[in-house]
Amino acid sequence: MISYSDYLQLLPKTELHCHFASTMTAPLFLELAAKYGVQLPTTYPDELFAFDDLRDFLVAFRYAHDVLREPADFERVAYEGVRSAVADGNLRYREYAINPQYFAARGLGYRDVMDPLISGLRDAEADFGVGFRIIAAINRRESPASAVAMVEEAIAQALPEVVGIGQDDLTPEDTEDPARFAEAYALAGRHGLLRTAHVAETPFAQPSAVRDALEVLGCERLDHGYRIVDEPAVVELARERDVVFTVTPVSTTICSGWHLDEHHRIRAMIDAGLRVAVSTDDAMFFRTDLGREYREGLAAMGVEADAAKAIALNGIDGAFCDDDTKARLRAEFTAAFLTLDAVLTPA
C-alpha cells in the first residue's frame, strides 16, 4: 500500500504551463552563466532564487535567456528537463512556452532557437515517451508591433510542433493588459494557431483580464486566472466555455504571497466548477517540480484523490495536441489510475 503523498507523486501528469528556460537545473544555469560570462547577482541558488514578488522574479527570469546561446545549450536543456520531470513527477506530455523575442535581442533567429529545442525534445520523446508541443509566447514588455512580427515569423516558418501562441512577462507599466496584443492574436487565429495568455495572476491583476482574453483574444485556454473568483459573471463565462486554466500552486506563494491551504484561490476555482490543470510555471526559479505541485500543493489545498485524477485528465483535455494523442494519453492515465487506486492506503 502507498500513502496519499506517494499516490499524488505517481499519478501520470501533463504539464501545459512551463517556460522552457526554467526547465534547466540550477547547476546547469550556473555552469552556462560561467561559460558565457553572464554576471549574475549571486551564484548561491538560495539567494539567486529568493524573490519578493512577480516583478522581482522576472528580472531573474530574463537572466536565464542570456545563458542559452548555442544549439547544444537548447538541446541539453530540452533533454535533461524531460528526464528530470519524468523522475520527479511522472510527466507524460508537456507544452513549452518560449519567447522568441528574448532571443532575437541576443542575435538568435526564430529557427536558431526552435530547431535545437525541438531536436532535444524529440530525443527525449524517443527515450522517455513524453510527447510535446510548443507555444510561441509574446513578451509583453515589447510592443504590439513586435508581437505581430513574432507571430508573422511563426507563420512564415511554420513548424508542426509550434501549435499556438501565448503572452507572459508584464508590460513596461507592470500590468497584464492582454488586449494590447489583440492584433497578434487575431492574426494567429486566422492561421490556425491556438491561443492562451497569462491573466489574472497576482493581487494587482484584474478578473476582467480573463474576459478580455476570452472575448477579445479568442483564447481557448488560460494560464493562471486566479482573480477570476472575484467576479462571478466571469466565472460563469469560463464555465460555459469549458476553459481549462493552467494553475501553478507553488508560484503563488512567491509571486502573490498566498498560502497553500483550503482557502487558496485555486481551491476556490475548483469548488466553483472551473477546470484546472496543474503545472510548475518556472520550476528552477520556484524550486519546485511537477511532483511537488501535486504532492504538496494539491494536498495542502485539501484536494482528494478523485479530484486529483480529474485535474490530471484536465491536462489532457486542455492540451493543444491532436485527438489521437489525447486518446492515447487518456487510456494510459486511466490504466495508471486503476493501478494506483488499488494500492492507495485508505484514509
N, C-alpha and C positions, 0 to 999 in steps of 0.2 A: 504493500500500500504506500501511497505517496501523500505528502502534505499538500494543502491548497497552494502554498507558495511554489512548490515544485510543479504542481499542475499548471499554474499560470506561466511558469518558465517554459514548460514543454509544449504548450499549445502551439500549433503551427500558426505562423503570422505573415501578414503582408506589411509593408511599410510604404505609405503613399506620400509622406511628408518628410523628406530627407534632403538636406542640402549636400551636394556632392563633396565640396571641400571639407565639410565637417565629418566625413566618414573616415578620414585618416586618424591615426592614433597620435597621441601627444608626442611620443618619442620620434615618430616619423616627421611630424610637424617641425620639431626642433632640429632634427637632422637636416631637413631640406632648408630651413632658415639659415643654418650654419653654412651649408653648401653654397647658397647664393648670396650670402652676406646680408640677409634681411635682418635689420636691427629690431628686435623685439623689446618691449619694456622690461621683461624679465625672462629668464629661462627656467623659472620654477613654475611648473604647471598649476600648483595651488594658488599662486599669486597671479599668473597669467590668465587663468580662467575664473577669477573672482570678480564678478560683475555686480554693479549696483542696480542696473535696470537694463531695458532693451537697448537704449542708446549706447550704453557702456559696452554691452556685448557686441554691437555692430562694429565698433572700432576694431575689436579683436578679430571679428569675422572677416573683415577686409584684409587683415594680415595673411589669413590662410590662403587667399588667392595669390598673394605675392610669391609664395614658395612653390607654386606649380608652374613650371616654365618649359620643361622638356617633355616629349611624348612619353618617355619612360616614367615620369612622375605621375602622369594621369593614369597610365596602365597599372602602376603599382598601387596607387590609392584605390582604384576601382576594384582590383582583385582582392587585395587584403581586406578592404572594407566588407566585402561579401563574406569572406571566410570568417571574420570576427563576428558578424551578425548572425551567421548560422550557429556558431558556437555559443554565443551569448543569449540568443533568443529564438532559435529555430525559425529563422527567416526563410520564407519560401518564394517570395516575389517582392520586388521593390521598384519604386519610381523615384527618380532623382531630379531635383530642381538644380539647374546650373545656369549661371548668369554670364552669357557671352560678353556683355558689356564690360564686366570687370576685367576680362582678359584682353579685350580689344584695346583697352587703355594701356596694356602692357605689351602690345605688339603681337598678340596671338590672334589669328583669324578664326572664324567660326569652325572650320574643319580642323584647324590645328588643335582645337580643344575637343571637338566631338569625336574625331576618328580614333585617337588613342584611348579615350574614355570608353568608347563602345568596344574597342578591341579587348580591353581589360575585363569589361563586364561579360563579354562573350566567353572569354576563357573561364571566368568564374562560373558562368551558367553551365558550361561543359563539365566542370569539376564538381560543382555543388548542387546543380539542378535548380538554381534560383533565377527565375525569369526577371526581366526588367523592361522598363520604358523610361523615356527622358522627357522632362518638362523644361523648355527654354524659358527662363524667368527674366522678367523685366526688372531692372534695378531702378527703384522709384526715386533714387537720388538724381537720376539722369532725366532728360527732358522727354515729353511725349513724342517729339520728333525722333529722338534716339530710339525710343521703344518701337515706333513704326519701322524704322530702319532695321532693327534687330529681327522683327517678325518677317519683314521682306526677305532678309537673308535666309532665315529658316525655311521660308517657302521656296526661294530660288535654289537652295542647296538641300532640298528635301531628303531626309533620311528616314527609313521606316521605323527606326527606334525612337525618333523625336515625334511625339504624338500630341503635344499640347503646349500651351503657354501658361505662365503664372506671373505673379508680381510679388516682390518682397522688399526688404530693407524699408526705409522710410523716405519721404520726400525731403528736400532741403529744409522745409519748415518743420520737420519731425512729426509729420502727420501721415496717415494712410492714404486718404483721398483716392480711392481706387478708380473713380470715374474719370480722373485726369487722363487715363490711358484708354479711353473708350475707342479711339480711332484704331489703335493697335489691336484691340480685342475684336472689333468688327472685321478687320482685315483677316485675322486668324480664323474667325468663324466662317468667313466666306471660302476659305481654303481648307476647311475640314479639320482644323486643329481644335482640340478640346481645350477647355478653359477653366482655370482655377485662380484663386487670389488669396493672399494673406489679408484677412479683415477682422475687425472687432476683437483684436488680440489682447490689448492691455487696458489698464484702468483709464487712460486718457483717450481711448478709442470710443467710437460711437456704434450702437447697434444698427444705425441707418446704413453703415458701410456694407452690411450683409445684403440689405435691399438693393443698394447700388450695384453690388457685384452680381446679383441675380438678374435684376431687371435692366440695368444699363449695359453691363459687360456680357451678359448671357452665360455666366459660369455654370458649369454642370456639377462642380464640386467646390468646396471651400476649405481653406486652411484656417485653423483656429476657430474664430467665430464666437468666442466666449461671451461677449457682451450682448449677444442675441437674447439672452434670458431676461434682459432689462426691458424688452419690448415685445409683449405678447403677440401683436399683429405680425411682426417679423418672424416669430417662432411659427405661427400658423402658415405663413407663406413658405417657409422652408420645409415644414411637414408636408404641405400639399405637393411640393415639387420633389419630395423624397430625396433631399440633398444629403449627401454624406459629408460630414465635417471631419477633417483630419486633425485630431487633437493631440497635444503633446504635454502630458501631465507634469513631468519634471521641469520643463522650461518655464511653466507658470510660477513656480516657486522662486525663480530668479528674476524673470522679466516683469512679473506683476506682484511678487511678494505674497502670493496666495498659499495657504496651507493645503496639503493633500489630506482631506478628510471628507466626511459625508456631506458637508456644506459647500464643497467646491463647485464651481460653475460647470465643470464637465459633468459631474453627477447630476446637476440641475438640468443640463441638456438631455441627459439620458432619461431622467424622470419626466421630462416634457415630451418625450416621444420622438426626439430628434435622433438621427442615426450618426454615430461617431465611430471612427476608426483610429486606433492608437498608433502613434509614431514617435520618433525621438526628436525630430526637428534638427538639432545640431549636437549629435552625440558627444563628440570630443569636447566641445566647449562647455556643455552642461554636465559633463562627467557622468553620462548615462549610457544605457544600451536598451535594445528593444525588450529584453527580458526584464530589466528593471522597471520599465514603464508599466508592464503588466503586473509583475511580481510585487512591486511596492506601490506604484501609482493606483492601479485598479483596486488592490486590496485595501489601501488606506481610504479609498472613497466608498468602501463597502459594496463593491461590485461582486456579485456572486457568480458561480460557475456558468449558469445558463446565460446570463448577461455577458459574461466574458467571451463565451463562444459566439454569441450574436455579434459582438464587436469584431471578433476575428473575421467573421463572414462579411460584415460590412466592408472590410478592407478589400474583399474580392468584388463585391457589387459596385464599389466606388472606383475601382481601378480603371485606368484608361487603356486597357488591353482588349483584345478581341474576345468574342464569345467562347471560342474553343478553349482558350487559355483559362477563362473564368470557370468553365465547366470542369476542366481538369483539376484546377485548384480546389473547387468546391468538393469534388469527390475525394481528393486527398485529405482535406480538412475534416470531412465527415467521418472518414475511416479513422483518422487520428483521434477524434473526439470519442469514438466508441472505445478505443483502447484506454484512453486516459480516464474516462468516466468509470471504467471497470476497476481501476486501481486507486481511485481517489478515496482517501480516508473520510468516512462520514463526519460531518460537522458535529 
